[in-house]
Amino acid sequence: MDIEEFVRRCLRKNIPEDVIIEEGVKIVTEFKRIDRKVAREFVEAVLKEVKTVESYKDIEDSKLKYLLEYKRSGVTMGGIGGGSRGEGDFFLHQQIGKIIESTNQRAVVDSRDQDDGGVVEAEGRYIVATVDGTHSRLSEFPFLAGFHVTRACLRDVYVMGAEPVALISDVHLADDGDVSKILDFTAGICAVSESIGVPLVAGSTLRVGGDMVLGERMVSAVGAIGVIKGDTPTARKRAKVGDLILMTKGSGGGTIATTAIYHGMFSVVYETLNIDFLKACKKIFENDLLKYIHVMTDVTNGGLRGDAYEISRSANVSLEFYMDKVIDVINPKVLEMLKKLNIDPLGVSIDSLLIITPEEYADEIMKKTGAKIVGEVKEGEGSYVIDGDRKIPLIPGFRESPYTPVKKVVDMMKPEKEEFERMKRKIEEACREAIKKKDFVKNLLLQ
């Protein structure tokens, strides 16, 4: 519960201050074992702070006011499907990329490529940087959260053709969270770190919203740095017509673990506790196979639907997958769960390693990694799945396939096409305003 947001919303509704204080005391004493007098003083202090902050709207210095304000789009994160690895989320990331692109003079692979990681050149070597956020529904399972987010960011380094050399972490725990969550989360990171031989070297530990957010919610991220020892990054835009598409067995990560937990199918969590993906990548490096690979990625961003969409768009090619071959590389217990829960296996993260390579090198790569052929790269645009005699467009959904009971409900709230286009225009407008402010401040700094 964000008590600051509660007070701010009440003031916007012109609710009397004494009512705000009384309701606020009820909320605070629900979360904290403190005397009502102290709770009242706390809410009164929050009210005072919010009123002071909101008074910036009355300042006469237009430049300072411009800096403090932000252009409201009127589109919420949930409304556009932000973070849900679907059409709305991809669009939002494209707008973020527009703000970042002017910083990318030294980047070899940058935000515009929508790839797994960014790449810069430094003193003749390519450096890869990537960061992944912890699955939000694993807040109550911090070890799993740390384990899976670490595996995810290491995957993102490997698939860019780099060997990871360091990990960093950032964990925010709400005010009432037990500090053991941080310790368990860190242990999850280090279980992967020690198994794969990449050290955790730095991090940050803060509270969610400082004193303002009540409850036990944990939000966190892990980043990784890697070095490319070979020639060039294996960016998505390198896919070529005639290449074969290979995939290793996918047993899922944070998403599949969350699916299992929130449907009471707990034994499936065991299937996700492996570093098979990372081992396959190491085999590629150890056997000097990277030079034969055009693209590597992990099947995570909205499942195969999302990743195929991004590769196709980046490389200006068409990807075709064979349905039976794709299904065959999904862990049987995971697949059984997805079928039982009526979850689209093509629209959810299964954490396979996807490799795109010329046909003449496929056998050697499959021999070392255990990958199997699941499709091929063709001329054209868009991606398809071949199911018998049907050629079905492989289109990302507005969000990834709903994989928890709550997500099934939320999925019904997606906007109609016209509304979605209106939301996109509003976000584009807000993006333009953000770029204007960036340029305004940059000019101040360079005077």
C-alpha positions in Angstrom: 0.0 0.0 0.0 1.5 3.3 -1.1 0.3 5.7 1.7 1.7 8.8 -0.2 -0.3 7.9 -3.3 -3.4 7.3 -1.1 -3.1 10.8 0.4 -2.4 12.4 -3.0 -5.5 10.7 -4.6 -7.7 11.8 -1.7 -6.6 15.4 -2.1 -7.3 15.3 -5.8 -10.9 14.2 -4.9 -11.2 17.1 -2.4 -11.7 14.7 0.5 -11.5 16.6 3.8 -8.2 16.4 5.5 -9.6 15.0 8.8 -11.2 12.2 6.8 -7.9 11.5 5.0 -6.1 11.3 8.3 -8.7 8.9 9.9 -8.7 6.6 6.9 -4.9 6.8 6.7 -4.6 5.8 10.4 -6.7 2.7 9.7 -4.5 1.7 6.8 -1.3 2.2 8.7 -2.4 0.3 11.8 -3.4 -2.6 9.5 0.2 -2.9 8.4 2.2 -1.8 11.4 2.0 -2.6 15.1 2.2 0.9 16.3 0.2 3.1 18.6 -2.7 5.0 17.0 -1.1 8.3 18.1 2.1 7.6 16.3 0.1 6.4 13.3 -1.8 9.6 13.3 1.4 11.7 13.4 2.8 9.6 10.6 -0.3 10.2 8.3 -0.3 13.9 9.3 3.4 14.2 8.3 2.7 12.5 4.9 -0.2 14.8 4.3 2.0 17.8 5.1 4.7 16.5 2.7 2.3 15.9 -0.1 0.7 19.3 0.2 4.2 20.9 0.2 5.2 18.9 -2.9 2.0 19.7 -4.8 2.6 23.4 -4.2 5.3 23.4 -6.9 2.4 23.9 -9.4 2.1 27.5 -8.1 5.8 28.5 -8.5 6.4 31.4 -10.9 9.7 30.1 -12.3 8.5 28.5 -15.5 11.8 26.8 -16.3 11.9 25.2 -12.8 8.3 24.2 -13.1 9.0 22.6 -16.5 11.7 20.5 -14.9 9.5 19.3 -12.1 6.5 18.4 -14.2 6.2 15.6 -16.7 3.9 15.2 -19.7 1.1 12.9 -18.6 0.0 10.6 -21.4 -3.2 9.5 -19.7 -2.1 5.9 -20.4 -1.3 3.6 -17.5 1.4 0.9 -17.4 -1.3 -1.8 -17.1 -3.4 -0.2 -19.7 -0.7 -0.5 -22.4 0.4 -3.9 -21.2 3.8 -2.6 -20.0 6.1 -5.4 -18.8 3.7 -8.0 -20.1 5.8 -9.0 -23.1 3.3 -8.4 -25.8 2.4 -5.9 -28.5 1.8 -3.0 -26.1 5.1 -3.7 -24.2 7.1 -3.9 -27.5 5.6 -0.5 -28.5 6.5 1.1 -25.2 10.1 -0.2 -25.5 10.4 1.3 -29.0 9.5 4.7 -27.5 12.1 4.3 -24.7 14.6 3.5 -27.5 13.8 6.8 -29.2 14.9 8.7 -26.0 18.0 6.6 -25.6 19.2 6.6 -29.3 21.0 9.9 -29.1 23.3 8.4 -26.5 24.3 5.6 -28.7 27.2 7.0 -30.8 29.6 4.4 -29.4 27.1 1.5 -29.3 27.4 -1.4 -31.7 24.0 -2.8 -30.7 21.8 -0.3 -29.1 18.2 0.2 -27.8 16.8 0.5 -31.3 17.7 -3.1 -32.0 15.5 -4.3 -29.2 18.0 -7.1 -28.6 18.8 -9.1 -25.5 21.7 -6.8 -24.5 23.5 -3.7 -25.5 27.0 -3.7 -27.0 29.7 -1.0 -26.9 33.3 -1.1 -28.2 36.0 -0.1 -25.8 39.7 -0.3 -26.6 39.2 -2.8 -29.4 36.9 -5.1 -27.4 33.1 -5.5 -27.4 31.5 -5.1 -24.0 27.9 -6.4 -23.4 25.7 -5.0 -20.7 22.3 -6.4 -19.8 19.8 -6.2 -16.9 16.7 -8.2 -16.0 14.0 -7.4 -13.5 12.8 -10.1 -11.1 9.5 -11.7 -11.9 7.0 -9.6 -9.9 4.9 -12.6 -8.7 8.0 -14.2 -7.1 8.2 -11.5 -4.3 7.2 -14.2 -1.8 9.7 -16.6 -3.1 12.9 -14.6 -3.0 15.4 -17.5 -3.6 13.5 -18.5 -6.8 13.4 -14.8 -7.8 17.1 -14.4 -7.4 17.9 -17.7 -9.1 15.8 -17.1 -12.2 16.6 -13.4 -12.8 20.3 -14.2 -12.6 20.0 -17.0 -15.1 18.0 -14.6 -17.3 20.6 -11.9 -17.4 23.4 -14.3 -17.9 21.5 -15.8 -20.8 21.2 -12.3 -22.3 24.9 -11.9 -22.2 25.7 -15.3 -23.7 23.3 -14.9 -26.6 25.0 -11.7 -27.7 28.1 -13.8 -28.2 29.9 -12.7 -25.0 31.3 -14.5 -22.0 29.9 -13.1 -18.8 32.5 -11.7 -16.3 30.5 -10.0 -13.6 27.1 -9.7 -12.0 25.5 -6.8 -10.2 22.2 -6.7 -8.2 19.6 -4.2 -7.1 16.9 -5.1 -4.5 14.2 -2.9 -3.1 12.1 -4.2 -0.2 9.0 -2.5 1.1 9.1 -1.0 4.6 7.4 -4.0 6.3 9.4 -6.7 4.4 11.5 -9.1 6.4 15.1 -8.5 5.7 15.6 -12.3 5.2 14.0 -11.8 1.8 17.2 -9.8 0.7 19.4 -12.6 2.1 17.4 -15.4 0.4 17.3 -13.4 -2.9 21.1 -13.0 -2.8 21.5 -16.7 -2.1 19.5 -17.4 -5.2 21.8 -15.2 -7.3 24.9 -16.8 -5.9 23.6 -20.3 -6.5 23.8 -19.5 -10.2 26.9 -17.3 -9.8 28.9 -20.1 -8.2 27.6 -22.8 -10.5 28.6 -21.0 -13.7 31.7 -19.2 -12.3 30.7 -15.6 -12.7 31.1 -13.4 -9.5 28.5 -11.1 -8.0 30.6 -7.9 -7.5 28.3 -5.0 -6.6 24.8 -4.1 -5.8 22.3 -1.7 -4.1 19.8 -2.3 -1.3 16.9 0.1 -0.8 13.3 0.3 0.4 10.4 0.5 -2.1 9.3 4.1 -1.8 11.3 4.7 1.3 8.8 5.2 4.2 5.8 5.5 2.0 5.1 1.9 0.8 3.6 -0.3 3.4 3.7 -4.1 3.0 6.3 -6.7 2.1 6.6 -6.4 -1.7 10.1 -6.9 -3.1 11.2 -5.6 -6.5 14.7 -6.3 -7.8 16.9 -6.7 -10.7 20.2 -8.4 -11.6 22.6 -7.1 -14.3 25.5 -8.8 -16.1 28.6 -7.6 -17.9 30.2 -9.7 -20.6 33.1 -9.5 -23.1 33.1 -10.6 -26.7 36.3 -12.4 -27.4 35.5 -13.2 -31.0 34.5 -11.1 -34.0 31.1 -9.5 -33.7 27.9 -9.7 -31.6 25.3 -12.2 -32.5 22.6 -9.6 -32.8 19.1 -10.4 -34.1 19.5 -8.4 -37.3 22.1 -10.9 -38.6 19.5 -13.6 -39.5 19.9 -14.6 -43.2 17.5 -16.2 -45.7 18.3 -19.9 -45.9 19.5 -20.2 -42.3 18.1 -23.0 -40.1 16.5 -22.3 -36.7 17.5 -24.5 -33.8 16.1 -24.7 -30.3 17.4 -26.5 -27.1 15.0 -28.1 -24.6 13.0 -25.4 -22.7 12.1 -26.1 -19.1 11.1 -22.5 -18.3 12.3 -20.0 -15.7 10.6 -17.4 -13.6 7.4 -17.4 -15.7 7.0 -21.2 -15.6 7.9 -21.3 -11.9 5.2 -18.7 -11.3 2.7 -20.6 -13.3 3.3 -23.7 -11.3 3.2 -22.0 -7.9 0.0 -20.0 -8.6 -1.8 -23.0 -9.9 -0.7 -25.2 -7.0 1.4 -27.5 -9.3 4.5 -27.0 -7.2 6.5 -30.0 -8.4 6.9 -28.4 -11.8 9.2 -25.8 -10.1 11.9 -28.5 -9.9 12.0 -28.6 -13.7 13.0 -25.0 -13.8 16.0 -25.4 -11.4 18.8 -26.0 -13.9 21.5 -24.1 -15.8 21.1 -26.2 -19.0 20.8 -23.1 -21.1 24.0 -21.6 -19.7 25.8 -24.9 -20.2 24.8 -25.1 -23.8 26.1 -21.6 -24.4 29.4 -22.5 -22.7 29.7 -25.5 -25.1 29.3 -23.2 -28.0 32.2 -21.1 -26.7 34.4 -24.0 -25.7 34.0 -25.6 -29.1 34.6 -22.4 -31.1 31.1 -22.6 -32.7 30.1 -19.0 -32.2 31.6 -18.0 -35.6 29.1 -20.2 -37.3 26.1 -18.6 -35.6 24.2 -15.6 -36.9 21.7 -15.2 -34.1 21.3 -16.5 -30.5 18.4 -15.6 -28.2 16.4 -17.0 -25.4 12.7 -17.7 -26.0 11.4 -15.5 -23.2 9.9 -12.2 -24.4 6.3 -13.2 -24.8 7.4 -16.6 -25.8 8.2 -17.7 -29.4 5.6 -15.3 -30.7 7.4 -12.3 -29.2 10.9 -13.3 -30.0 10.1 -14.4 -33.6 8.4 -11.0 -34.1 11.4 -9.1 -32.9 13.9 -11.1 -35.0 11.8 -10.9 -38.1 11.4 -7.1 -37.7 15.1 -6.5 -36.9 16.5 -8.7 -39.8 13.8 -8.0 -42.4 13.2 -11.7 -42.9 10.4 -14.2 -42.4 10.8 -17.0 -39.8 8.9 -20.3 -40.2 8.6 -22.8 -37.4 7.3 -26.4 -37.5 4.7 -26.8 -34.7 5.5 -30.4 -33.9 9.2 -29.7 -33.7 8.7 -26.7 -31.4 6.4 -28.7 -29.1 9.0 -31.5 -29.0 11.7 -29.2 -27.4 9.5 -28.2 -24.5 10.1 -30.1 -21.2 7.3 -32.8 -21.1 6.2 -31.9 -17.5 6.1 -28.2 -18.4 4.2 -28.9 -21.6 1.7 -31.1 -19.7 1.1 -28.3 -17.2 0.6 -25.7 -20.0 -1.9 -28.0 -21.8 -3.8 -28.8 -18.6 -4.1 -25.0 -17.9 -4.9 -24.2 -21.5 -1.9 -21.9 -21.8 -0.5 -21.2 -25.3 3.1 -22.7 -25.3 4.0 -20.4 -28.2 3.1 -17.2 -26.2 4.8 -17.9 -22.9 8.5 -17.9 -21.9 9.9 -21.4 -22.1 13.6 -20.4 -21.8 14.9 -22.4 -24.8 18.1 -21.3 -26.5 17.2 -20.3 -30.1 20.0 -20.5 -32.6 20.0 -19.3 -36.2 22.8 -20.7 -38.3 23.7 -21.6 -41.9 22.6 -25.2 -42.7 26.1 -26.5 -43.1 26.9 -25.9 -39.4 23.7 -27.1 -37.9 24.8 -30.7 -37.3 27.9 -29.7 -35.3 26.0 -27.2 -33.2 23.2 -29.7 -32.5 25.8 -32.4 -31.5 27.4 -30.1 -28.9 24.3 -28.3 -27.5 21.5 -30.9 -27.8 19.5 -28.4 -29.9 17.1 -29.6 -32.6 15.9 -28.1 -35.9 12.6 -26.3 -35.5 12.3 -24.1 -38.5 14.1 -22.0 -41.2 14.6 -18.4 -42.3 12.9 -17.3 -45.5 12.3 -14.2 -47.6 9.5 -11.9 -46.7 8.2 -10.5 -43.4 6.5 -11.8 -40.4 6.7 -15.2 -38.7 4.7 -18.3 -39.2 4.1 -21.7 -37.6 3.5 -24.7 -39.9 1.0 -27.0 -38.4 0.2 -29.9 -40.8 -1.0 -28.2 -44.0 -1.7 -24.9 -42.3 0.6 -21.9 -42.3 -0.5 -19.8 -39.3 0.8 -16.3 -38.7 2.9 -16.2 -35.5 1.7 -12.9 -34.0 2.4 -11.6 -30.5 -0.6 -11.0 -28.4 -1.3 -7.7 -26.6 0.2 -9.4 -23.6 2.0 -12.7 -23.3 -0.3 -15.8 -22.7 -2.1 -15.3 -19.4 -0.5 -17.9 -17.1 -2.0 -17.1 -13.6 -5.6 -16.8 -12.6 -5.2 -13.1 -12.2 -3.6 -12.7 -15.6 -6.5 -14.5 -17.2 -8.8 -11.9 -15.8 -6.5 -9.0 -16.7 -6.2 -10.4 -20.3 -9.9 -9.6 -20.8 -9.2 -5.9 -20.1 -7.1 -5.4 -23.2 -8.2 -2.4 -25.3 -10.0 -2.4 -28.6 -7.9 -1.7 -31.7 -9.0 1.9 -32.0 -8.4 2.5 -28.3 -5.0 0.9 -28.5 -4.0 3.2 -31.4 -5.2 6.2 -29.5 -3.1 5.1 -26.5 0.0 4.7 -28.8 -0.4 8.2 -30.1 -0.6 9.6 -26.6 2.5 7.7 -25.6 4.4 9.0 -28.7 3.4 12.5 -27.7 4.7 12.0 -24.2 7.9 10.6 -25.6 8.4 13.6 -27.8 8.0 15.8 -24.7 10.5 13.8 -22.7 13.0 14.2 -25.5 12.4 18.0 -25.5 13.1 18.1 -21.8 16.3 16.0 -22.2 17.5 18.4 -24.9 16.6 21.5 -22.8 18.6 20.2 -19.8 21.5 19.1 -22.0 21.7 22.6 -23.4 21.9 24.0 -19.9 24.7 21.6 -19.0 26.7 22.5 -22.0 26.5 26.3 -21.7 
